[in-house]
């Protein structure tokens, strides 16, 4: 989830710059907390595969990193709560989605799902934070963002196919294979283009 994109969406929705900034900082806090949790979860394997990481080398202890996690999550919660209960709730849902990836879905064929949901939450979080509500049309935008996130996740998995196959990591690409992963990605991208085109035509001048 990109804090800069969240701020941009909020500004487009009509938020004051200070509100957009708080939404961005809050998202950065949630995002950082997800990343720190990921490092904690990966610490045992990183000692073998990424021995130069701070946790693996012992430069930082688990307690140090847990402290960083608490600070980052506090920034996310306080920043989002300063805007309203809506963005706070959505931000916490996004954080839970990140935890699901870190602790359960990472290294499985379903890891892409958490990424896609996280991308879909981005416009909802920013727009609700800016306006205090959610127009029906934005639900369509959020759905398209989910599909876009899924397409990006498939592309990333495809790029890492050989490396993941050699490491024995289960991903959607190793499960489907190169051809079916590529075909699925193309179908998602084409579907998105069709929806965008159809929406543009339907909303155009009479």
Secondary structure, DSSP 8 states (H G I E B T S, - for coil): --HHHHHHHHHHTT--HHHHHHHHHHHHHHHHHHHHHHHHHHHHHHHHH-TTSHHHHTSS-HHHHHHHHHHHHHHHHHHHHTT-HHHHHHHHHHHHHHHHIIIIITTSTTHHHHHHHHHHHHHHHHHHHHHSS--HHHHHHHHHHHHHHHHHHHHHHHHTHHHHHHHT---HHHHH-HHHHHHHHHHHHHHHHHHHHHHHHHHS--
